[in-house]
Amino acid sequence: MQQAAQAYSRSEANGNAWDRGYDQRSVKAMADLPKVRAHLTEVWQHFGLSAKDAEMVASAYRVSDAGLDRASSLTGKSEDQIASMLQSALSTKNYVLADQLMINYEKRRIVATSGK
């Protein structure tokens, strides 16, 4: 799972077609829980988790966890700080927090790329 955090650090430099397509799917996927979990599984795999680990982490997400939004704010955080937060959440098996951090990161990234 440490690979996922490291891949996250590298992903910012890899603005490719996957990212653009992912952005479009991301907005649509937030509509319901099964789609959110499937989407998170895809994202975690993109960041280096095995299919099994990605599914396990993504399955921890619950719609009621959206209240963690404030607790896992990325405002003012550098890419390295975010990667460290993700790595810590994964290593302590706090998958709920890891999922919310990833969702917050993706929202932030989508907003940043849509403004370019």
N, C-alpha and C positions, 0 to 999 in steps of 0.2 A: 504494500500500500504506500510505502515511501516513494515508490516509482511514480505514483499518481501525483504526489505533491511536486516531485521534480519535473514531471512532464508538464504540470500546470505552469511552472516557472518558464519553461521553454515555449509554451503555447502562445504567449503574448506576441512572440516574434514570428509566429507561423500563421499570419493572416492569409488563409487560403480559401479555396472553394468550400472546403468542409465547414469552415467558420461561417461563411455567408449562408450556406444551406442550413446549417445548424441554427442560425439566428431566426430564420423563417420558421423552422420547426419548433423552436423554443417558445415563441410567442403563442403558437397554437397549442402546444403541449400542456401549458399551465391550466387548461380548462377543467380537467378532472384527474382524480387520483391515479387511476391506472395509466393514463397517458403521462402524468408527471413521473411516475416511477419508471416507466419504460424509457422516457427521455433521460432521466438521471442515470439509468443503467448504461445507456449509450454514451453519455458524457463521461462517466467514470471509466468506461472501457477506452474511450479516446485518450484519457489521461493515464492509461497504463494498467488499470486493474484488470484482472482476468474476468471472464464473463461471470463466473461463479461469485467472485468477490464483489464485482460491480452490482450484481443483482442483490446480494446480501445487504450492501450499503444502501442501495436505492429503496429496498423494501422497508427500511426503517422510517422512511418519510411518511408523515401523516399530515393531512390538511390542517389539523388542529395545531401542528407545529409551526404554522406560519407566524404565530406570536413571537417566535424566536427571532423574527426579522430585526427587531430593535436590539436584541442581545448580541446578534452576530453582525452588527453593522460594519461595513468595510470603509465607511467614510474616512478619508484621510490616511488610509493604509496603503503602503507601497506594495508592489507585486511580491516582493520577498516576504513581507509581513503576512500577506494573505496566504502565500504558499506555506509558511510556517504554521499559521492557524489551521489550515487544512491538514497538514501533516500531523499536528498535535491531535486534532479531532479523530483522525483515522487511527493513529497509534494507540489512543485510549479507548478505541472502539465506541466513540460517541458519534455514531452514524447519523443521528438526528441532527446534531450540530453540523456535521460535515455536509450533509445534504443541504441544509439551510445556507451554509456558507457558499456552497457551489451555486445555489440558485441566486443568491445575492450577487455573487461575482458575475454570473451570466447576465443578470439584469443590468448591472453596471457596464459590462462590456458591450452589450447591445445598445445601450443608450449612447455610449461613447462612440461606437462605430456608426451609428445612425446620424450622428451630428457632423460627420466628416464630409 
